[in-house]
Amino acid sequence: YSTSPDDTTNGCKRVVLRGIIGDTSARNGITLGQRCSDIVVENCHMLNGTMYAQAFDTEPQGVDQPCRDVHVSDSVFGLWWDTGAPRTQNSSFSIVGGDTTAAGQENAARGYRVERNTIYGSLAIASAFDVVIRDNRIICDFAGNSVAPVFVNHTSDDVAILDNYIYDRSANPAAGAHDASIMVEVYGIGFLSYQPA
């Protein structure tokens, strides 16, 4: 990234979201879209049962649009109330690089720290480097479909899953997407979209 203050291609920087309660969203609670860096999310509560797609979504658009240096802590991220609806993800939290089909250093999500949160639904990581998931409660306590509670795929590197509590009683009809509570793989049956199914 250029450090010039006149460079408008750097995206958003140094944004703090603290103490926010999100109640009912027809899509996402918090979305990081396009290029951004130095984002802090603390003590936020995206209410369980009210987020249709994802409570926290990294959704950069295309090559060279990564989100980097994102710190999320002490927050609660929920799911849509009807987890049994015809959906395949039920993923409330995503960390995704700028382009999962052309992954590389230039567009990887990088420098995520996700600590001391409660996440209802799965946490999906794709095309991401230098990610730490520590001391969270990740709960898939529903009979509906979901990818694995922690799902690391595509080109990801230097990902640490440390000291988390994971509860999992969901399933997924897509082969290979939910064979365990923690899945680490290249998603072999095609491109996996983290948008609402």
Disulfide bonds with the S-S distance in Angstrom:
none
